[in-house]
Amino acid sequence: MKLLVTGATGHLGALTVEYLLKLVPAEEIAVSVRDPKKAEKLQALGIDVRYGDYHHPESLDAAFSGINRLLLISTSDMNDRVGQHKAAIKAAKDAKVEFIVYTSAPNAEESGLALAPDHRETERAIKESGIPYSILRNNWYLENELGTIQAVSQGAPWVTSAGGGKVGWAGRRDYAEAAAKVLAGEGHGNTVYELSGKPLTQDELASIVAGVIGRDVPVQHVDDETYGKIMKDAGVPEAMIPFVVDIQKGIREGYLDVESDDFAKVLGRPVTPLAEILREILPQG
């Protein structure tokens, strides 16, 4: 049995490989990366490092050769994202891959988030390929809020235009462990898992942060335009402002408010409490 993880030098991919090493021998693990030099540490562990670039489909044919089970981590390269994913799916089918795991977005079939259509179309392409699959609809990484969390730990208010909308935050490590368990495990054929922590409002998350840092965290509710200006002033690249504002709008409209016990079922344990994750990434007050 040979398992392959794409994007294995990224945050989620690297953690997934870390968990896979606890489940299967290193020689059963392969990774597909755009720059093999960045994966030299993995190679030293006995992992099969292969070159693969979504923009060069011919490289994927070699990368996926002899692979039984594939974790397709959605690319962060937004240049024809769906085209890149479809190239990987075609290469997987040509290589006779037996199982695909894909990291998607919450409630991708119905979500109005700007990032959802790419995931929706990729999910459709996977299902149409005829390859058995498992779709992991990852909600939102707590680490996505690290900039805000660090700012409030230094005295800034928690700024949001999401109103009372809720998010199923969870730590990246939990998402990685879930991906590893589905990739290496059995009984996941043709499944869709909504991987979501307990949905919380911005005020509730700010309260948890306050408990960890040992001081009050005031929450400043603003409109989308003001939020965008504040993010720009905080150093967020101008090209990213529409995206971060859209996420706030999407939260406000309920697109990340997903109630599901799939996460605990896949992990075989409760999702890691957010306060525990925060204590790992922030100094205590």
Secondary structure, 3 states (H helix, E strand, C coil): CCEEEECCCCHHHHHHHHHHCCCCCHHHEEEEECCHHHHHHHHHCCCEEEECECCEHHHHHHHCCCCCEEEECCCCCCCCHHHHHHHHHHHHHHCCCCEEEEEECCCCCCCCCCCHHHHHHHHHHHHHHCCCEEEEEECEEHHHHHHHHHHHHCCCCEEECCCCCEECEECHHHHHHHHHHHHHCCCCCCEEEEECCCCEEHHHHHHHHHHHHCCCCCEEECCHHHHHHHHHHCCCCHHHHHHHHHHHHHHHCCCCCCCCCHHHHHHCCCCCCHHHHHHHHCCCC
